[in-house]
Amino acid sequence: MRFKVEQRFQAPVDDVEAAFLDPDLLARLDGLPSLGRPELLDQSELGDTVRQRVRYRFTGRLSPAVTAVVDPARLTWVQESVLDRRTHRADIEIVPDHYPDRLRCSGTISLRDLNGGGCLRVTAGELVVRFPVVGARVEWAIVSGLQQHAAAEVAIVEPWLAERDPR
């Protein structure tokens, strides 16, 4: 399943990009719908390239059809990203801690300035879930959760950015 999630921020691209690299913001994202606290595993910078690995844990509800084949406690994964600060584009890959043969997800996160101020953050990619009978439902649930998560994330990131704006 191909997906695309858009987020609009009032802040400039550089500020939004820096926010999503800041461990303090990751700590603030604890308690978003369906996800536990993100855990920064590592981050390194070399020139304009930033590599980052963050672990996530699914904490939302799943249907009985899904929990019949998936243990909710084992729904953890690492988002690996490689960001090019010149282009404001990151290649991402989701690496499941469990069920690696059942889920594949990769894509990009890109930021661009909006006319009139602010920026647009677009996450686009492809998600494949391989579970007989429930795979398509799981894909739909994950993408739906991504959209809800993105909206809730904006509501946390905007005030976080405003707290740091010296203007």
N, C-alpha and C positions, 0 to 999 in steps of 0.2 A: 504494500500500500504506500503510495506516494503521499506526502503530507507537506503542508506549509503553515507556519504559525507566524503571525506578525505582531510586533509590539511597538507602540509609539511612545516616545519619551520626549519631554520638553527640553532636556539637556542636549548639548552638542555630542557628536559622535565620540570624540576623544574621552569625554567624561563618562559616558555610558560604557565604553569599552573598558576603561580603567576600573569602573565599578565591578564588573563581572570578573575581574582578576583579583579583587581585594578580598582577603580572607575574612575581614570584618563583615562584608556584605553577605558572604556565604553563611556566617553564623546567624545573621539576621533573618535569613530565609528559612530558619527552622519553623516548622509548624504550617507550612503551606499545604493546601489540600492534597492529600494522597501521598505525600512524600515526607520522609523523616528529614532530620538535619543533614544537609550536605556535608561531606567530610573531604577536605582538601588533602589529597594524598601526596602530591608533589606539584611543583611549579618551577620552571626554569626559563630564563631569558638568555637569548644569544642574538645580539643585534636587534633586528625588528621582529624576531620570531619568539613567541611565547608558547611553551608546551605546558599543558596543565592536565592533571588527572584528578577527578572528583568522584567520590562514591556516593551513590544515592540508594535509598531504600523505599520500596513501595509500602505505604501504610493505609491505602484506601480499601474499600470494600470490593469484593469480587463475587460474582454469581456462583451458586453451588455447582453449576456445570463446569466452571473454570477451576474451582477449588478441588474438584474431583480428580483433576490431573496435575494441578500446580499447588505446591506448598507455599502459601503467602509469605511465610517466614524466610523463604529462599529467594524472594524477588528483590535482589540487590544487584547493582551493576556499577561499572565505572565508565564515566564519560571521559574519553581521551580527546583532547583538542590540540590543534596546532594553529595558532593565530599568527597571521601576517599583519603587523600593525600598519604597514604602508597601505595595504588594500582594505583593511578593516574586515577581513574575511578569515574565518576559522573553518578548517576541515574537522569534522567530529566523527567519532566512532563510539558506539555503545558496546561495551564488553560485559556480558553477563557473568556474574560470579558463579551462577548455577544455570543449568539448562542451556549450555553454550550451543548445542546443536539445534535448539528450538527457537532461538531469536537472533536476528541480525538487523542492525540499524546503523546507518551512516548518513552523513549529509553535510551541510554547511550552515554556518551562522554568519550573516553579513550585516553590516551597519552602513547606513548612508544618510547624509544630511537631507532634511526636508526643507522645501522652500518655505520661508516664513519662520524658520527656527525649529529646533528639535531634531530628532532623528528617528529612523525606522530601523528596527532590528528584526531580521527575517531568519527564521530557522526553517530549512527545507531539507527533505531527505526521503529515504525509503526505509520502510519497516516491513520485515517479513517475520511472521510467527508461524512456526511449524508444529501445530498440535491438531491431530485429527478432530474433526467435527467443530471444535471451538476456536480454531486459529483465526478465522476472520473476525469473530466476536472479540477476541483478545486484541487484535490489531485496532479495531474500532475503539475499544475501551482505552487503549494506550494513547491513541491520537486525541481522543476526546479529553483525556486527562492532561495531555500536553497543552491543549488550548486553555483549559481551566487554570492550569498551573501558570501559564504565561500571563493571563489577566491578573491573577493574584500577585504575581511577581512584580508587575508594573506598580501595583498599589504599595508595595514595600520599597522598591527601588527609587521611585520618584521622591518621597520624603527623605530617604537616605542621602540622595544626591543633594537635595536642598539644604540639608544640615551641613554639608561640606562646601557649599558654594560661598566663597568669601565676598561676593558682591552684595 
